C-alpha cells in the first residue's frame, strides 16, 4: 500500500518560528537512531541516520528538539525538485512516544516549514500512513490537505476522517 500524500499549498502565514529547535549534527546520530526506532516499525542505526538524513544531499536540514541530552522530536527538510518542483518535502517526523501530546511535533514541523520558506520554496508536501492519526491531525491543523495521486486514496481518506472526528488518534 502506498503512503498517503498531503500538500500545504503555500508557505504564507506560517505560525511563529518555535524556540528551542536546533539543527542536528553528526554527533546526534545515536539519539536520532534511538528516536526513529522508537517511533517507526523499522530499525534505525547510526549508519542509516547518516545515509538517510545527515549525509543525504536532498535533506537540507534535520531539526531536533531536546530535553536535556535526549532528542525528543525531529523533522527533516528535504527537496526533491524532479518529483515536487517548488515544494519542500517534510521528511521523517518523529516525537518520542513518552513525550507526545506536548506540542513538540508541532515545533519541529514549523521549523521545517520556516526552512522551506527561507529556501524560497512555495509549498510543502509529505507522505504519511493511514494509522498515524495524531500526525495527520497536526498536518491538517498546519494547513496540509489530502492529495489523491492513486485511485484508492479517496476511499482511504474517507475512512480516516470519521476516525479523526471521533477522536481516535
Buried (B, 14 or more C-beta within 10 A) or exposed (E): EEBBBBBBEEBEEBBEEBEEBBEBEEEBBEBBBBBBBEBEEEEBBBEBBBEBBBEBEEBBBBBBBBBEEEBBBBBBBBBEEEEBEEBBBBBBBBBBEEBBEBEBBBBBBBBBBBBBBEEEBBBBBBEBBBEBBBBBEBBBEBBBEBBEEEEEBEEBBEEBEEBBEEEEB
